[in-house]
Amino acid sequence: MSNSEHKVLQPHEQRVVEERDQLKDRLDKLRDFLQKGQPKFIDEKNWALLNEQCDAMNWYYTILDSRIELF
């Protein structure tokens, strides 16, 4: 059982949870887009940057999730 299951979250903690949830939604959409393959209107450099962005978003999500586990 995690600490957050029965605890009322403080306002700053709730903001972290909301940020994580919003990030998850954006990350899922970006992953879906990337899985479809590179469209013709996106050049190689931008495609590479989108993949790096996905990696960074995933790392950030992991950090937020770890913080939430400590609440």
C-alpha positions, 0 to 999 in steps of 0.5 A: 500500500502506498502512502498516497492511497489514504492520505489527503494530498497537500495542494503542492502534492496535488499539483504534481499529480495533475502535472504527471497525469497531463504529461502522461496524456501528452506522452501517450499522444506523442508515442502514438504519433511516433509509432506511425512512422515519419511523415513526409512533412517532418524532416530528419532533424525534427524527427530526431528531435521529436524522438529526443523529446519523447525520451525527455518526457518519459524521464520527466514522467518517471521523476514525477512518479517517483516523487509522488510515491514519496507523498 
